[in-house]
Amino acid sequence: MVVLNALAVLVVSTQTRAAEEPAKKTSRPNLVIILVDDLGYGDLSSYGAKDLATPHIDRLVTGGMKFTQFYANCPVCSPTRAALLSGKFPDRVGVPGVIRTHKKSSWGRLDEKTVLVSELLQKNGYHTAMFGKWHLGLTAPNIPTRRGFDDFYGYLGDMMDNYWTHRRHGINYMREGEKVIDPKGHATDLFTNSACKWLKEYDKKKPFFVFLSYNAPHFPIQPPPEWVKRYEKRFRKKGRRATNCAFVEHLDNGIGKFMDTLRSTGLEENTIVVFSSDNGGSINHGASNGPLSGQKQDMREGGIRVPTSVVWPGRIEPGKVSGVPFVSMDIYSTLCEAAGVKVPEDLDAVSFLPTLLGRPQKQPERDLFWVRLEGGRYRGKPYFAVRRGNWKLSQDNANQKYRLYNIKEDPKESTDQSEKQPEIAKQLRAALDAHIKECAGIPWK
């Protein structure tokens, strides 16, 4: 009898383990990146804003880990998006500047051989979907459905000339898959609603990766009129700043709808959600970068430091804050490590998963580089920045001399230390020159 009972226990135990095996394979986390456009470091309540309310994004910030020194890979759109999806510095994948409709004003071409995170996750059993702004190519093969996304509903181009008509230079870049579409409604609502619809219809047979990429609050600043009226009534303010705040609040409402759908479908519990911006806010259009100097297009902190948070219920302790410098491209390695997916060996990205999970993680010993290539007043000349530890060497255009700042002691970048610390400036310049030389032969046309 004892033997029979032991055998029974062994059989049940074996069956239980066998039943758990597939569960482990399907218990990989769902992955979501919510990327917004031109959101200022000071444009969220959770990052110090007093003149607007962003309860839904704030819930993402306080519900997991908040980063106070997270950087976009560039002070403008395309390069940051290229870095985020490739896990590499943008000039290493052919996107040193903004990709646009007309060749004479387009400053990048995404390397077709680089393995994007969407392609890697797709090959490793994830269902991949993107909603919103792409901005990494207008024609095949550099369109979402050819670069690892099973589903796509969104906008191929850069900025929209109008959030209601969804055109750029009179061209319709709205797509569903590869089909040209012409939907009615505000772009923010269209992207939100399509993502929510997708979640409700998702069959849950395998984990998913969703990239929800908004155009807002990039100019033109066009919130729905009712949101402007609502804001003006609450805060008794009008003007450029008020309109921008209403735009951010409308965006926050859309993100709230998406997160509510994630919860109502029972998908939130095993889903990692990363929230970030592709660059700093444009003060000229009513944004605020809080205590930071500079704005979009600048290599100063206001142009590249962005509000960022990560939530993962039950795994990332709510209310945690990290001041370790990470950048957009690091999201690639972080999500892949969480998913158990091996990344390519040539990445520049560093996984910050240990930090998210409360484990010891030494600050990465690496140099961070930023580049932007642009025409117009920049005359087709690139300008750069490099950070090593607390030291940062930067310029805001190619004709400006490099300035050296200690970001820890001088976060507002008010005092140039290049003459007092010539050896540090020399070392950083040498590292930057080496990076420039390495990327010089990478085609971007």
ABEGO torsion letter per residue (X at the ends): XAAAAAAAAAAAAAAAAAAAAAAAAAABBBBBBBBBBGBBAAABAAAGBAABBBAAAAAAAAABBBBAABBBABABAAAAAAAAAAGBBAAAAGBABBBBABAAABABBBBAABBBAAAAAAAAGBBBBBBEBAGAEABOABBAAAAGBABBBEBABBBBABAAAGBBGGBBABBBEABBBBBBEBAAAAAAAAAAAAAAABAGABBBBBBBBBAOABOBBBBBAAAAAAAAAAAGBBEAAAAAAAAAAAAAAAAAAAAAAAAAAGAAAABBBBBBBABBBBAAAGBBAEABBEBBGBABAAAABBBBBBBBBGABBBGBBBABBBBAAAAAAAAAAAAGBBBBAABABBBAAAAAAGBBBBBBBBBBBBBBBBBEAAGGBBBBBBBBEABBBBBABAABBBBBBBAAABAAGABBAAAABAAAAAAAAAAAAAAAAAAAABBAX
